């Protein structure tokens, strides 16, 4: 059962035998969380502090052996995963069918919606979320699947306004899928490489909000983003400017001296309603939203990206939030059984 693990070649973590896991469950009533993660994800997420806190709360993380049938391993209470590939999806779907007592985070079919940037944001666009706390939408966008020479005409027909942000259509978590380009003029659009999504660039004060969701828990952090583009800059600049991954831990803006109108976090009730709707529509419990506020419009927000099982290790206090979430899953399941 060796699966696509995003080219991680390191030796996988040691796994526990079926008997030893069962013994732990009986002796100390441990919640057993089987995990199938890339080595990079293990390093960033399963830190000693998280594993230590989890043990104190009665949670044990156990590596899933990718070379053995999943049904032969465990027993697990929860399966936590972030691997790619059709084979892995099939294995998980079969496992969910034959082990309904196990909570799989998250269902592979639900995750697939986030691997395509068009379907990723469609659920937000369909919400038309607007209430007393503000309005949430998505930037106008256009999918280009092939033929870069046709992009200028397609942009004109769609009525998109320059500059445009170009993102790879496939969002599979790889470094390439996070690369962005900013196109300033119509001629330069032909230099882009399909398949891609073109989004209208919205000035947002150079700050985005990363909204981490773990079940019903929400944590928001500020990150530096692309700077605003003025009309003067647009008239003077030409070409395509490429950027690596924009938001990262090193680009934290939480302690920066920012204009209050830029730094103010989105209203909590608005985020709670948005997260609840996405959970309901997509069936996901582990994800984050990249949100920007249109500069000069305090109550206008745009979701520009949604990521499954993001870098929680960068989120302050994630250890407590995540372990509480895992325990709540098990407790709610037992409540349902007792009813």
N, C-alpha and C positions, 0 to 999 in steps of 0.2 A: 504493500500500500504506500509506496514512496510517491509523494505528491509534489506538485509545483510549490516550492516554498521560496519563490522570488530569488533563486540563485544563491541561497545560503548554503555554504558547503561545510560549515563547521560540524563537528560531531554533535548529535542531538543530546539533550539532557537525559539523564538516567530515569528510567521509569520503574514503577513499583509493580510487583506481581499482583495478580487477581486476589490471591489469598491474603497478602499483607494489607491490601486496601480494605478488604472485607473485615479483617481483624481490627483495623483502626476504627472503622465505622461502629463496630460492636463495642469495643473497649472504651472509647472516649467520645462516641457520638460525633465524630468529625463529619463535617460537610466536605465531600470530596469533589473538587473542581478539576476535571480533566482539561488540559489545555493543548491546543494544536496551533502553535505560533511560530513565526520565523525566528531565527536566532537573534536578529536585530530587535524584534518586538519583545522577546524574552528579556533581553538586556535592558531595554528602556522601561518596561512595564513591571516585570517581576523582580523588583528591587528587594534587597534584604529587609528593608523597613516594612514593605508591604507583606512579605511572607511571614515576618515575625509577628506583626499585628494580627494577621489572619490566623496564625496558629493559636494565639492567645484568645481569639474569638471562636475557636473550634472549626477553622477552615483550613483545609490542606490542598495545595496545588500539586497536581500530579501530571507529569508530561505524558501525552499520548504518543505511543510508538507508531510512527508512520509506516513501519515495515510489517505491522501485524494488523489483522482485521480489527476494526474498531469494536465490533460486537463481542470480541473475545476479551476485551479489556474492561477495567472497572471493578465493581459497579461504581458509576458516577452519579452524583446528584445534579451536576451542572457540567455542560461542555462549553468551553470558551475557545473561540477559534478566530483565526484570521489567516487563512491560506487561500490561494487562488487556484483556478483550474476546474474544468468540467468534471473530472474524476472525483475530486474532493466533494463537490456539490452533490453528486450522485450518492456518494458514501454517506454523507450527512443526512440527506433526505431519507435514505433507506433506514438509517439509524433512528431518526425521529419517528418513522412509521412503526418500527419494531420495539422502540423504547419510549413510549409516550410519557412514562414517569420521569424522564430526564429532561431538564430545561436546556435547550440549545440556544446559546447566545452568539449570533442571532440566526433566524432561519435563513438559509442560503438564498432562497428565491427572493426574499425581501432585500437582501444585500445587493442583489443584481441591479436593482433600480439605481444604486449609487455608482455603478461602474460606467454609466453613460451620462454625460453631463446634460443631455437634453431631458431624459426621464428623471434625472436627479432633482431638477428644480421645478419640474412640471407640477408636482403636488403642491408646492408653495404658490405657483401661479394660479392654480385652480382654486385655492382658498380665498383669494381676494380679501385677505385679512385686514380689516379696518375697524377700529373701535375708538373709544375715548382716549386710549393710551397711545395711539399712533396707527400708522399704516405700514404694512409689510408687503413687499412685492419682490419681483426679480427684474434685473435689467433686461431690456429688449435684446433678443439674441437671435442668431441665425446659425444653422448647422451647414457646414460645407463638407461633403463626403469625398469629393474628388475634383480634379481639374482646377488648379489654382488660378489659371488664366480667366476663369469665369467669375472669380470672386468680386471684382469691382462691379460688374453688372448686377450680380445677385444682391450686393449691398445696396446699390441704388434702388433696385426694385423693392427691396424690403424697407427702404426709407430709414436705414440706420444712420446715425450721426457720428462722425469721427470726433475724437480718436476711438479706436476699438481695441478691446482686449481679446487676444486670441489664446485659446486654451485647447489642449488635446481633447478630442471627443471622448476617448477612453480614460477613465479615472480609476486605475487599478492599484494605486498606492506606490507605483514605481517613481523614481526620481524624475523621469521624463514626463510623467503625467502631471507633475506639478510645475512644469516650466511654462512661463507666461511670456507673451509678446504684446507690445503696445504699438499699434500701427497708426501713424499720424496722417498719412495721406492716401488717397485712393490708388495711386500707382503702386505703392509699396505693398498693397494687399496681395499682389500677384507673387510676392516673395514668400508668402506663408505656405506651410505644408499641411494639406488636408490628410486625414479627416480631423476637423477641428470645429470648435464653437466660437463664434464671434459675439462678444457682448459689448454693448455701449458702455463706455467708461463713465462712471458717475463720480464727480468730485466729492470726496468724503473727508477732507482734512488730513489725509495721510495716515489715518488710524482705522483699523478694523477691530471688530469685537469677535473673539472666539468664544462661542457659547458651547460649553461641554455639557452633554446630557448623559447621566447614568441613571437609567430608570426614570424616576420622577425628580431626581436631584438635578439642579442646574448650577453651574459655576461659570462666571464670565471673566475673561481676562482681556486686556487691551494689547494689541500688537501694532507695530508700525507697518504701514502699507505703502502703496505707490502714492507719490505726492500729487496734489491737484494739478490740473493742466489748464492754464489760462488761454484766452482767445489769442493773445499775442504770441504765446509759445506755440500754439497750434499753427499760426500763420507762418512762423519762422522755421519750425522743425519739419523734417521729412524723413521718411524711412521707417524701419521696423526696429524697435529696441527690445532686446530679449532680456528677461529677468529669470534668475533661478527661483527657487521656492521663496515666496515673499514673506510669509509669516513663520517664525520659528522662535525658539526659546530665547535666542540671543537678541531678538528684536522686540523684547518686551517693552511696552509703553506705560506700564502701570505706575512707574515711579517718575515718569518724565514730566517736565513742566509744560503742560498743554493748556491750550485755550479751553476753559470750562465747557464751552458750547461743543467742542470736539470730543473732550474726554468723558462727558456725561454718559453713563451706561444706559442702554435701552431700558425702558420701564419693565420692572419685574413681571407684572401681570401680563404684559404683552408677550414676553418670552415664554411664560408658563403656558399661555394659550397656544402659541406657535409650536412649542415642543410637544404638547399634548396632541395637537392635530397631526403632526408628523408621525408620532408614535402610532396613532390610530390608523392613518392612511398607509404607512409603509410597514408597520409591524416591527419596527426597530426599537431597541432600548439602549443601545450603545452607539452614540454618534455625536458629532459636533457640527455646529453651523458657523460659517463665516458670514458676519453681518456688517454692513456699513450704513452710516447715516449720511444722507445727502447733505452736503455742506450748505449751511444757511437755512435748512429746513429741519427743525428740531424733531419733528414727529414723523419723518419719512425715512423708512429703512428698506434695505434691499438684502436679500439672501443671495450670496454669490457662489457659495459652495457648501456641500454637505459631505461629510466624511464618516465612514463606518469605523468604529473602534479606533479613534484617533490617538494621538500621543498623550494619553492621560498622565504619563510620568512628568509632563511639563505643567500639570495643573496643581496648584497649591492644595495640599491636604487630600490628595486623591486617595490615599491609602484608607482613610476612615470612610470616605464616601463610598468607595468601591466595596469594601468589606461589609458595610451596613447594607448595601444593595444586595449582595449575594445572600446574606442571611434573610433578608426580607423575601427573596424569591422562594427559599425553602419553607419559610414560615407560612407564606400564603398558600403554597401547595398543600401543606399539611392541613391547613384550615379547610381547604376545599374537600380533602379526603374525609374529614371528620363530619362534614355536613350531611 
